[in-house]
Every structure is written in C-alpha cells, then in structure tokens.
C-alpha cells in the first residue's frame, strides 16, 4: 500500500493539486520543488535550485521546469503545465495525469491515448544534479519523447525578464548541451542517457505566473528562457534519464546513478519515516561547514533555529556525528557571546538574544540522551563560559544581567527574541526588558553549566556562579508570577508588565532546570491547554486577547502582523508535550501520543511528507508559511522518540 499517493480525481482538480507541493533537498545545499502535477506556483519552485558561491552562497534557480511531450503519428501531446494570465494553463498536461506517489521518490503516471508514461525525479545526494527518468510503460505505435527545458538563472527570491544580455549559445557535449546564461553562474549541463537530437531554437517563454506569489502580494510574472528541445525515440519498456547538473556527466552512467541514488532514500512509507526523511533534508555540508537550513523553500541557516531543531534532527535519528559537526560550525561563529542569527559569513546579523541560550539546551539534550557529560569538550566549555560572562557583563543590543540576576535585553526598533516580526521598522510584538523564556533559558544554562563545572572540577567557575540560581528563582517569581492569574507574564520592563497569555511561558515546564515549582508549572500548562493548545501546536496569543489574529493571510505586512499574534507554531508543541509528560508521566502518555500522531494528517497536505512552518490559529488550522520547517519536524520527531521510549518500558 502506498503511503503518499494521489489519484486521478485529485490530480486533475487544480484547486486541490496546486496546493500540494513536493520538495527534495540534498547535502550539497540544493533543492528541487514543485507541485505534485509539476506546475510551479512559487518563484522558489524549480527542478534545480543551487547555492552559488559567486553570489554569497544564496540559492539560485537554474532549471525551472522540464516539459515532456510524446509524439505518435506526427501528433504531439504535451504533458507540461504552466499558468498564464486570465487563469489560463498551457499546456494542460494535468489532464493526462493518472497517478502520483512519493513513497521513495516522486513518481507521476501519464496516460495519453494508448501511451502510458512514467516520470520519476531524484535529486543527487551530494551533487548539484537532478535526474529525471521517463519510462514508456505502454505504447501501441512508434513513440518519440521530446523534452523542453525552461531556464531561469536568477536568485530564488527574485524573478527574471527577457533581456538582451542572456548568453543563448550552447556547446554540444556527449548526449546534450552545456550553457550558461550569465557570468558568475555555473554552467548547466543538460544530457540524456540515450543519444538524442538537440534542436537549438532559443526563445523566451513570456509571462509565466506564480499563483502563490500573487496571493502573497509579490511580483508574480516571469519570462523563462527555452534553449530548444531534446528529441529521441523511446520503445515500450525503455527508460531514458535526463540530467541537469553543474558538472558534465558520462551519459552511459546516468541510469545506474539514478538507481544508486534511489537506494539511498529512506522510504516515506510511514509517519515516522516521512519525518526522518524530511529531517535529513535540512542538513547541508558545504565549504567545510555543516549547517541546518531553517526551512524550505526560502529560509537559510539561522542560528536560533539551528539550536532549537538540532536535537530532533540528529539525536532523534541517531545522527550523533552530524550533531557535533553542526555545533563545531556554529562555535566558530561565536562573537561577543552571540551567535549570528541570519545573514552570511560576510554580513552576519547577531540579533538573537536566545540563540546562545538554546546552544546550552542543545548540548544538554545530547548529555541527557547519551549520559556522556564528558563529551562537552574544552572548546564547548570555553564557548559556554564566554556566553555566560558576556550576558553577565553586558554585550550588544542592551543584553546584560541586571542586579536581580535576570537578563535584560532590547533596544528601540529591534526584536531580539524569536517573536521577531518587524513592520515599518517597528517590532510587532515589542518585548524589550525581562522576557519570560529568555530568563527561563538563562536559569537553565547556568544550572547546566554548574553541572559541567562540577564534573570538570572547575572550582573557580562554581565559586563565581553558584549563588546565582537561587537569586534568579526569587527574582523570576517576583517578576513573572501572579497567583491570582495562574500564569506567567510574557515580559516586564520599566513601563509595563505584559500579562498577555502567550506560549513563551511553556519553557519553564519543559527545560531540564526550571525556576518555578511543579505546582506552578501545572497551573501554567492548564492555562496553555485551555487558551493556546491546538491540534497543530500552540497559538502565539490567546483568542481572548483583542489583538488576536486567527488567520495568517494577506500581503507581507498583514502576514507579519499575524505572525506572532495568534498564528500556531508546531515547534512549541514539543515543549508543551515534554512539560506535560514531566508532570503527568505515564498518565499523560495517551494525551501526548494523540497530539503527536495527529500530525500524520498533514503528511499529504501542503509540503508532502513534512510539516509546515505555521498554521492558522482558527479551525481548520490550515498550514501556512514555509512548506517544510526544521524545528516543526524536529520537535515532533523528538517527542515521538520519547513516546517510543515510554512504550518500550
């Protein structure tokens, strides 16, 4: 039985099928993504989207699409599909689609009269190369296969237009052509496993529209360059592989390479395997660095997201070496006690107060998982102490430890916590001052560090820091707790204490060291369960609050204003579930199991086989944002492993 499968009635319904996207990323930093019927609806869609070093390592769409056509009796049947103005789709290849499945790799079956053609795609694991295999399953007459590539050659965040600067020349290579539209880009080598005729008829395909960009209020029309087409006969039972790569390949090896790459894939034949498969795609090894991509298709490697998602992506999948590879990459970036949250090596942005504190939690999870406190090597211990002293003495963005032992952070116009949406230069959820989760993480980091210091017999550190946990517990309760309300304040500064019911208080229930007692943790969880918990995660604001926005939609400003004002985030559910299990133990098992297994429903929704970045706060809790988010997948995987451990007892 196929786990990820769609039938003809679903596929020919464009309203349904255009909402289902498939994505595959590889360890080289490239990805391939489109809808299940092959119609690109985003500027981020493409069959080969690669990082380009000459342009700061940002991802660029090289091959946007590949249209196939079958020819019999001099009649051509085109099975591609693109959207144009007026809601027109041309060609209308979706009407020939009969079946889509993706348990191992994406596979589409087309029926054109007596012809049955299978298309399969695979992104090579460690190279910038897409392989597309066409197999003629049935045919009653001589059949010719035509393949027409559509090239974009532009940044994934931008669109391109027809121009006079594109280099439209091709150089013939074995079974194909090599070309490069613009300087600075890599060459694109397009080849087939079977000797084919390439007909060079360079032309622009004008005004292709991207539906999702139009909905999001962005530019949505693009011109794509078509250099010509490949044409070759294909017999019943024969397979032909098309390759698009930044390196020239030996055509004779393309079929065997396709088979080898397929065997490497984790089959997506179960809920857990879908998550494991998805988790693998966020890890990139490139230029001697191992990093975590925060989400697809538009995120990069973000510091905060890296440390929050790392345990679920690696420890929950037994990838311990990758865990340390990522940590080593990040430690080299530490500066002034802060990790860069976004940007590249040339222009990093150190605008996250919580990323360094999640670094402690991430390593702490490794220690809890393995019991190997000795794995905290001197270089990590040095980084930890650098962070703690930077926070204690003060560092960038007003981050410093106040006299009461709590961490104060923030300057005007900056959003330093994970609730970091900014509109017109102003944070949507300004949280300058003492933020509840920052101080819960601060307390946990100090307690964990004292644990390490005791193991390493670092008496100097213990003498300097041993008094602080008690002071922080007292100040934390005084600042954030109101027994009459039954929950924690979200933040406090000189002007106000914000009592909005938000999920940031959940971490006092999930972190290994908590500044509040268990009876208070229980009250907090009850408030969260009553006002914030949904089947897809925790709302970022209670619906009782007048500022609550239950639907994430509209242009960028409208979406940003809803981002942390009610929108649901799946990654927060991991910490709710962990806190719930810590308090209720076995009696909470079924509740948590039901919440986690509820995500099986989304395996065939939005990003197929993965979990979206966010969901609407109102029913039916529709998936929004990025179609595959690292910390969404990671936290569900992490709790799933905890549940499996409980079942094994």
LOLO-143322 format. One record per residue (C-alpha): residue number from 1; residue in one letter; x, y, z. Coordinates in steps of 0.001 Angstrom, whole numbers. Layout:
BEGIN
 mimi lumfi    east   north      up
  NUM     A       X       Y       Z
...
END
This chain:
BEGIN
 mimi lumfi    east   north      up
    1     X       0       0       0
    2     X    1350    3431    -959
    3     X    1576    5924    1910
    4     X    1899    9147    -109
    5     X    -397    8730   -3091
    6     X   -2901   10827   -5067
    7     X   -5305    9582   -7714
    8     X   -6662   10999  -10971
    9     X   -9714   12688   -9447
   10     X   -7484   14642   -7054
   11     X   -4747   15429   -9564
   12     X   -6923   16886  -12329
   13     X   -8614   19183   -9786
   14     X   -6262   22162   -9946
   15     X   -7656   23789   -6819
   16     X   -6628   20650   -4956
   17     X   -3416   19606   -6694
   18     X   -1817   23064   -6930
   19     X   -1997   23238   -3140
   20     X     182   20126   -2747
   21     X    3930   20656   -3040
   22     X    6816   18232   -3145
   23     X   10358   19073   -2120
   24     X   13692   17323   -2017
   25     X   16872   18933    -681
   26     X   20358   17463    -589
   27     X   23542   17719    1439
   28     X   25105   19993   -1202
   29     X   22608   22753    -379
   30     X   20468   22335   -3493
   31     X   16783   21515   -3718
   32     X   14067   20611   -6206
   33     X   10479   21639   -5584
   34     X    7209   21982   -7471
   35     X    3580   20929   -7109
   36     X    2552   17301   -7451
   37     X    1399   17943  -11035
   38     X    4566   19825  -11975
   39     X    3072   23321  -12261
   40     X    5263   25866  -10488
   41     X    3217   28153   -8246
   42     X    6102   29916   -6467
   43     X    9180   31784   -7624
   44     X   11001   29383   -5307
   45     X    9920   26363   -7321
   46     X   12404   24744   -9658
   47     X   13930   21410  -10545
   48     X   17487   22516   -9779
   49     X   17920   25311   -7269
   50     X   21540   25667   -6150
   51     X   23691   27862   -3909
   52     X   26089   29985   -5961
   53     X   29323   30984   -4221
   54     X   29896   33935   -6532
   55     X   26705   35482   -5144
   56     X   27257   34902   -1434
   57     X   26082   31298   -1468
   58     X   22466   32342   -1987
   59     X   20205   29868   -3770
   60     X   19551   30414   -7467
   61     X   17009   28748   -9740
   62     X   18845   27281  -12737
   63     X   16375   24790  -14212
   64     X   12842   25980  -13558
   65     X   10924   23229  -15339
   66     X   11221   20435  -17881
   67     X    8243   19886  -20158
   68     X    7817   16484  -21766
   69     X    5777   15572  -24819
   70     X    5021   12277  -26528
   71     X    4731   12150  -30305
   72     X    2847    9475  -32224
   73     X    1771    9580  -35871
   74     X    3190   13134  -36097
   75     X     810   14282  -33372
   76     X    2310   15851  -30252
   77     X     811   15520  -26757
   78     X    2409   17930  -24266
   79     X    2267   16900  -20616
   80     X    3779   20007  -19023
   81     X    1763   22763  -17371
   82     X    2324   26494  -16752
   83     X     -29   29229  -15614
   84     X    -590   32406  -17613
   85     X   -2814   35476  -17254
   86     X   -6565   35093  -17049
   87     X   -6321   31795  -15220
   88     X   -5131   30033  -18372
   89     X   -2965   26928  -18152
   90     X    -874   25868  -21126
   91     X    -141   23167  -21915
   92     X   -2824   21374  -19943
   93     X    -684   18409  -19008
   94     X   -2613   17794  -15801
   95     X   -5495   16278  -17775
   96     X   -3206   13366  -18694
   97     X   -2067   12659  -15103
   98     X   -3390    9397  -13713
   99     X   -1377    8773  -10563
  100     X    1145   10404   -8241
  101     X    3058    8686   -5466
  102     X    6122    9649   -3457
  103     X    6916    6832   -1038
  104     X   10532    6716   -2214
  105     X   10874    9372   -4911
  106     X    8222   11424   -6763
  107     X    6571    9305   -9447
  108     X    3900   10515  -11890
  109     X    1981    8348  -14356
  110     X     580    9972  -17522
  111     X   -1876    8382  -19950
  112     X   -2086    9821  -23465
  113     X   -4380    7647  -25566
  114     X   -2645    4278  -25752
  115     X     552    5651  -24212
  116     X    1350    5153  -20523
  117     X    4418    7142  -19456
  118     X    6045    7177  -16031
  119     X    8144   10104  -14830
  120     X   10403    9846  -11754
  121     X   12680   12503  -10225
  122     X   15612   12284   -7871
  123     X   17993   14937   -6585
  124     X   21514   13542   -6266
  125     X   22562   13438   -2612
  126     X   25885   15269   -2647
  127     X   25949   16995   -6034
  128     X   24124   19813   -7771
  129     X   22265   17488  -10109
  130     X   18669   16483  -10830
  131     X   17917   13197  -12607
  132     X   14540   12668  -14274
  133     X   13687    9226  -15595
  134     X   10987    8577  -18194
  135     X    9751    5015  -18716
  136     X    7356    4058  -21517
  137     X    5051    1531  -19839
  138     X    2616    1085  -22731
  139     X    2557    2080  -26413
  140     X     915     600  -29498
  141     X    2771    2712  -32072
  142     X    6206    4184  -32617
  143     X    6742    6859  -29978
  144     X    9057    9856  -29746
  145     X    9895   11623  -26460
  146     X   10541   15368  -26527
  147     X   11990   17259  -23547
  148     X   11955   21058  -23359
  149     X   13934   22759  -20525
  150     X   12871   26131  -19071
  151     X   15759   28119  -17560
  152     X   15520   30931  -15013
  153     X   19128   31588  -13923
  154     X   18252   34020  -11131
  155     X   18140   34401   -7358
  156     X   15376   32312   -5789
  157     X   13924   35445   -4162
  158     X   13664   37336   -7441
  159     X   12147   36987  -10898
  160     X   13691   37365  -14335
  161     X   12559   39025  -17553
  162     X   13516   38564  -21177
  163     X   16661   40531  -21938
  164     X   19440   41012  -24466
  165     X   22209   40050  -22050
  166     X   21474   36350  -21809
  167     X   24063   34172  -23499
  168     X   21881   31891  -25607
  169     X   24710   29921  -27177
  170     X   25117   26224  -26418
  171     X   28137   23973  -26536
  172     X   27473   20407  -27539
  173     X   28670   17725  -25122
  174     X   28019   13954  -25121
  175     X   24242   13430  -25463
  176     X   23439   17013  -24651
  177     X   24425   20643  -24339
  178     X   26216   22941  -21933
  179     X   25266   26577  -21426
  180     X   25479   29491  -19018
  181     X   23067   32383  -19400
  182     X   25039   34921  -17331
  183     X   28553   35443  -15998
  184     X   29188   34360  -12426
  185     X   26747   31470  -12642
  186     X   27791   27848  -13017
  187     X   27434   26098  -16361
  188     X   24348   23938  -16722
  189     X   24965   20579  -18383
  190     X   21800   19017  -19803
  191     X   22280   15460  -21018
  192     X   20284   12304  -21709
  193     X   21188    8675  -21156
  194     X   20219    7939  -24769
  195     X   21699    9688  -27756
  196     X   19201   12419  -28607
  197     X   18920   15173  -31131
  198     X   19013   18608  -29537
  199     X   17149   21135  -31655
  200     X   18517   24594  -30860
  201     X   15596   27041  -31125
  202     X   16331   29663  -28442
  203     X   13298   31664  -27337
  204     X   11706   33309  -24318
  205     X    8536   31975  -22769
  206     X    6781   35123  -21592
  207     X    4625   35938  -18570
  208     X    4598   32688  -16652
  209     X    2598   33352  -13474
  210     X    3177   32076   -9954
  211     X    -109   31788   -8114
  212     X    1246   31747   -4560
  213     X    3364   34861   -5112
  214     X     311   36668   -6448
  215     X   -1630   35702   -3319
  216     X    1234   36894   -1111
  217     X    1311   40317   -2756
  218     X    4631   39906   -4555
  219     X    5655   40190   -8202
  220     X    4417   37027   -9840
  221     X    5156   37174  -13580
  222     X    8338   35845  -15115
  223     X    9910   35181  -18516
  224     X   11764   31875  -18799
  225     X   14363   31029  -21411
  226     X   13890   27918  -23550
  227     X   17097   26984  -25445
  228     X   15418   24313  -27571
  229     X   14393   20713  -27062
  230     X   15709   17159  -26943
  231     X   14063   14591  -29201
  232     X   14575   10825  -29226
  233     X   12620    7632  -29964
  234     X   11512    5575  -26961
  235     X   10335    1958  -27013
  236     X    7863     171  -24785
  237     X    9631    -836  -21574
  238     X   12537    1544  -22197
  239     X   13748    4135  -19675
  240     X   15545    7362  -20569
  241     X   17218    9551  -17937
  242     X   17559   13323  -18308
  243     X   20250   15028  -16221
  244     X   20698   18699  -15365
  245     X   23930   19289  -13479
  246     X   26613   21877  -12812
  247     X   29125   19232  -13934
  248     X   29392   17234  -17129
  249     X   28392   13577  -16752
  250     X   29058   10399  -18692
  251     X   25682    9589  -20281
  252     X   26297    5862  -20011
  253     X   26335    6167  -16208
  254     X   23100    8122  -15763
  255     X   20784    5108  -15447
  256     X   22930    3339  -12868
  257     X   23393    6596  -10954
  258     X   19630    7030  -10800
  259     X   19279    3530   -9342
  260     X   22076    4042   -6774
  261     X   20624    7323   -5570
  262     X   17154    5790   -5214
  263     X   18509    3047   -2964
  264     X   19885    5662    -539
  265     X   16492    7138     233
  266     X   14571    6493    3430
  267     X   11214    5208    2148
  268     X    8362    7505    3119
  269     X    6059    4579    3879
  270     X    5095    5596    7418
  271     X    4567    8693    9520
  272     X    7924    8360   11272
  273     X    9823    7619    8067
  274     X    8358   10740    6479
  275     X    9700   12785    9384
  276     X   13121   11100    9264
  277     X   13303   11640    5507
  278     X   12325   15274    5950
  279     X   14811   15763    8803
  280     X   17698   14666    6590
  281     X   16959   17406    4086
  282     X   17711   20277    6474
  283     X   21360   19257    6934
  284     X   23810   20823    4478
  285     X   27516   20027    4249
  286     X   29278   22583    2101
  287     X   32540   24522    2058
  288     X   33794   22652    5148
  289     X   30709   23645    7150
  290     X   27752   21625    8360
  291     X   24638   23733    8819
  292     X   20902   23452    9379
  293     X   18569   25098    6879
  294     X   15720   26595    8908
  295     X   13030   25839    6338
  296     X   12134   25423    2693
  297     X   11927   26954     288
  298     X   13065   30440    1361
  299     X   14965   30183    4654
  300     X   18722   29994    5148
  301     X   20844   28689    8034
  302     X   19607   30595   11104
  303     X   21354   30362   14475
  304     X   18271   30229   16696
  305     X   16518   27649   14531
  306     X   19702   25576   14362
  307     X   19996   25010   18097
  308     X   16269   24524   18660
  309     X   15954   21948   15882
  310     X   19324   20195   16211
  311     X   18385   17583   18859
  312     X   15276   16485   16964
  313     X   17003   16419   13572
  314     X   20048   14474   14748
  315     X   19696   12846   18180
  316     X   16193   11557   17435
  317     X   17568    9986   14238
  318     X   20811    8689   15830
  319     X   22987   11055   13763
  320     X   25364   11914   16612
  321     X   28343   12884   14456
  322     X   26224   15329   12464
  323     X   25126   16862   15769
  324     X   28722   17712   16668
  325     X   29572   18755   13104
  326     X   26832   21398   13300
  327     X   27886   22503   16788
  328     X   31509   22853   15654
  329     X   30446   25000   12713
  330     X   28406   27271   14963
  331     X   31021   27613   17723
  332     X   33450   29054   15179
  333     X   30932   31850   14525
  334     X   30560   32914   18179
  335     X   31374   36587   18716
  336     X   30831   38685   21816
  337     X   28834   35863   23388
  338     X   26373   35826   20479
  339     X   25765   33552   17508
  340     X   24761   35033   14152
  341     X   21054   34507   13700
  342     X   20938   35086    9958
  343     X   22939   36504    7079
  344     X   26077   35012    5560
  345     X   29711   34906    6652
  346     X   30373   38307    5087
  347     X   27443   40074    6767
  348     X   26209   38134    9808
  349     X   23394   39513   11977
  350     X   23899   38840   15695
  351     X   20335   39879   16557
  352     X   19174   36957   18683
  353     X   19244   37005   22469
  354     X   18050   33414   22751
  355     X   20240   31567   20204
  356     X   23209   31337   22630
  357     X   20931   30049   25391
  358     X   19436   27412   23093
  359     X   23049   26343   22434
  360     X   23220   25216   26086
  361     X   19911   23367   25783
  362     X   21010   21625   22599
  363     X   24184   20224   24177
  364     X   22197   19426   27308
  365     X   19882   17263   25206
  366     X   22890   15325   23928
  367     X   24050   14719   27512
  368     X   20565   13587   28571
  369     X   20314   11320   25528
  370     X   23728    9688   25910
  371     X   24737   10281   29515
  372     X   28101   11423   28115
  373     X   28847   14584   30068
  374     X   32492   14048   29112
  375     X   31554   14846   25505
  376     X   31414   18514   26490
  377     X   34905   19201   25236
  378     X   37043   22147   26426
  379     X   36200   24184   23300
  380     X   32472   23898   24052
  381     X   33018   24665   27724
  382     X   35051   27721   26708
  383     X   32200   28888   24441
  384     X   29657   28381   27210
  385     X   31651   30468   29658
  386     X   32169   33178   27044
  387     X   28391   33406   26559
  388     X   27626   33486   30277
  389     X   30190   36173   31037
  390     X   29064   38242   28031
  391     X   25496   38200   29291
  392     X   26567   38870   32852
  393     X   28834   41814   31975
  394     X   26777   43071   29038
  395     X   27029   42679   25265
  396     X   25315   44017   22118
  397     X   21672   45178   21900
  398     X   21460   46048   25580
  399     X   21788   42408   26640
  400     X   23020   42239   30244
  401     X   22354   40711   33628
  402     X   20554   43137   35935
  403     X   21205   43416   39654
  404     X   18364   40971   40337
  405     X   20126   38227   38355
  406     X   17707   38300   35425
  407     X   18728   39027   31832
  408     X   17527   42270   30291
  409     X   17609   42578   26503
  410     X   16481   45019   23866
  411     X   16967   48371   22215
  412     X   14484   50535   20364
  413     X   13429   49173   16958
  414     X   14962   45709   17424
  415     X   13210   42401   18075
  416     X   15710   40044   19699
  417     X   13510   37140   20798
  418     X   12011   34524   18492
  419     X    8927   36754   18162
  420     X   10871   38936   15773
  421     X    8427   40225   13130
  422     X    9078   43870   12262
  423     X    6752   46120   10235
  424     X    7828   49577    9067
  425     X   10862   49440   11335
  426     X    8858   48620   14463
  427     X    8560   45205   16165
  428     X    5012   43848   16019
  429     X    5448   42294   19469
  430     X    7950   44537   21291
  431     X    9356   42571   24223
  432     X   12276   44683   25424
  433     X   13179   44126   29049
  434     X   12906   40882   31003
  435     X   11377   38267   28655
  436     X    9999   35163   30337
  437     X   11555   32483   28072
  438     X   14924   34255   27955
  439     X   15187   34102   31717
  440     X   13970   30524   31892
  441     X   16701   29636   29382
  442     X   19227   31747   31315
  443     X   18456   29878   34536
  444     X   18708   26512   32763
  445     X   22023   27488   31135
  446     X   23604   28457   34449
  447     X   22398   25314   36227
  448     X   23642   23093   33387
  449     X   26978   24921   33400
  450     X   27353   24328   37142
  451     X   26705   20645   36439
  452     X   29520   20649   33880
  453     X   31816   22634   36179
  454     X   31316   20063   38933
  455     X   32196   17284   36513
  456     X   35304   19147   35333
  457     X   36161   20249   38895
  458     X   36184   23874   37750
  459     X   36001   25313   41268
  460     X   36654   28876   40119
  461     X   33545   28843   37938
  462     X   31438   27331   40708
  463     X   32583   29982   43180
  464     X   31647   32744   40734
  465     X   28267   31362   39666
  466     X   26953   29075   42384
  467     X   24958   31802   44144
  468     X   23008   32910   41066
  469     X   20350   30162   40611
  470     X   18787   30976   43983
  471     X   18703   34697   43213
  472     X   17241   34089   39755
  473     X   14471   31837   41115
  474     X   13436   34520   43574
  475     X   13558   37349   41018
  476     X   11815   35229   38380
  477     X    8837   34567   40635
  478     X    8673   38188   41743
  479     X    8786   39464   38149
  480     X    6621   36994   36239
  481     X    4232   35162   38579
  482     X     788   36244   39735
  483     X   -1002   33521   41667
  484     X   -4379   35164   41037
  485     X   -3896   34866   37273
  486     X   -2425   31369   37255
  487     X     127   32004   34537
  488     X    3371   33892   33866
  489     X    3765   37375   32433
  490     X    5258   37443   28948
  491     X    7751   40227   29652
  492     X    8381   43097   32036
  493     X   10210   46401   31744
  494     X   10239   49822   33361
  495     X    6998   50801   31644
  496     X    4799   47722   31955
  497     X    4391   44065   32744
  498     X    2660   42328   29861
  499     X     107   39737   31026
  500     X    -917   38622   27551
  501     X   -1353   34843   27505
  502     X    1436   33687   25216
  503     X    3291   30383   24816
  504     X    6708   31677   25893
  505     X    5986   30578   29453
  506     X    5812   26930   28345
  507     X    9594   26518   28602
  508     X    9553   26660   32402
  509     X    7736   23310   32203
  510     X    9988   21655   29627
  511     X   13534   22790   30390
  512     X   15614   20375   32497
  513     X   16125   23084   35131
  514     X   13115   25250   35907
  515     X   12956   28411   38037
  516     X    9386   27594   39196
  517     X    7946   24766   41288
  518     X    5870   21928   39827
  519     X    2547   23129   41250
  520     X    3006   26403   39370
  521     X    4109   24540   36241
  522     X     849   22615   36393
  523     X   -1208   25829   36506
  524     X     765   27219   33571
  525     X     124   24115   31471
  526     X   -3581   24243   32272
  527     X   -3750   27855   31057
  528     X   -1852   26955   27893
  529     X   -4053   23926   27275
  530     X   -7176   25996   27732
  531     X   -6231   29026   25619
  532     X   -3316   28193   23311
  533     X   -3279   24480   22517
  534     X   -4499   23368   19078
  535     X   -4016   20124   17095
  536     X   -1154   21807   15211
  537     X     767   23396   18055
  538     X     444   26406   20340
  539     X   -1129   29706   19412
  540     X    1131   32701   19896
  541     X   -1636   34678   21588
  542     X   -4860   33772   23329
  543     X   -8071   34231   21275
  544     X   -9399   36164   24259
  545     X   -6930   38958   23535
  546     X   -8331   41795   21349
  547     X   -5085   41757   19314
  548     X   -5552   38081   18366
  549     X   -5409   37268   14636
  550     X   -6691   33798   13851
  551     X   -5922   33707   10125
  552     X   -2480   34210    8611
  553     X   -3096   35782    5193
  554     X   -2789   38909    3067
  555     X     248   40854    1901
  556     X    3575   40784    3725
  557     X    2646   43464    6232
  558     X    -670   41780    7055
  559     X    1016   38413    7434
  560     X    3788   39821    9614
  561     X    1204   41400   11901
  562     X    -408   37982   12386
  563     X    2843   36010   12634
  564     X    3031   36067   16454
  565     X    -438   37335   17262
  566     X   -2355   34064   17222
  567     X    -688   32053   14481
  568     X      90   28477   15562
  569     X    3655   27135   15678
  570     X    4195   23335   15749
  571     X    7662   23521   17331
  572     X    6166   24887   20536
  573     X    4109   21713   20875
  574     X    7299   19774   21585
  575     X    7871   21773   24755
  576     X    4233   21554   25814
  577     X    4360   17777   25403
  578     X    7652   17462   27260
  579     X    6336   19565   30142
  580     X    3111   17569   30174
  581     X    4975   14255   30327
  582     X    7284   15506   33083
  583     X    4304   16481   35231
  584     X    1873   13672   34420
  585     X    4325   10916   33481
  586     X    2552    7752   32256
  587     X    -893    9233   32814
  588     X     -69   11895   30216
  589     X    1126    9387   27613
  590     X   -2126    8993   25688
  591     X   -2761   12745   25549
  592     X     682   13453   24136
  593     X     552   10464   21790
  594     X   -2723   11734   20357
  595     X   -1277   15231   19778
  596     X    1847   13944   18040
  597     X     120   11324   15913
  598     X   -2369   13983   14839
  599     X     355   15331   12564
  600     X      80   12241   10405
  601     X   -2849   14027    8746
  602     X    -543   16699    7327
  603     X    1755   14250    5547
  604     X    -401   14636    2432
  605     X   -1070   18356    2926
  606     X     954   21391    1748
  607     X    4546   20106    1794
  608     X    4094   16387    1141
  609     X    5753   14250    3814
  610     X    6744   17196    6011
  611     X    5334   19767    8458
  612     X    4689   23422    7668
  613     X    6251   26375    9440
  614     X    2966   27674   10874
  615     X    -802   27082   10915
  616     X   -3827   29312   11291
  617     X   -4947   29878   14866
  618     X   -8579   29284   13906
  619     X  -10032   25978   12672
  620     X   -9411   24154   10400
  621     X   -5829   25180   11308
  622     X   -4626   25423    7701
  623     X    -893   25109    7047
  624     X     836   28354    6092
  625     X    4328   29759    5582
  626     X    7221   27548    4526
  627     X    6093   24081    3441
  628     X    8817   22277    5416
  629     X   10277   23760    8603
  630     X   13233   22336   10527
  631     X   12037   22948   14068
  632     X    8494   21812   13245
  633     X    9786   18438   12038
  634     X   12476   18245   14725
  635     X   10247   18763   17733
  636     X    7608   16283   16586
  637     X   10387   13736   15962
  638     X   11950   14428   19365
  639     X    8722   13831   21253
  640     X    7912   10810   19103
  641     X   11182    9240   20245
  642     X   10303    9979   23884
  643     X    6964    8246   23413
  644     X    8654    5214   21860
  645     X   10961    5056   24868
  646     X    7992    5105   27232
  647     X    6256    2349   25256
  648     X    9391     214   25483
  649     X    9389     318   29293
END
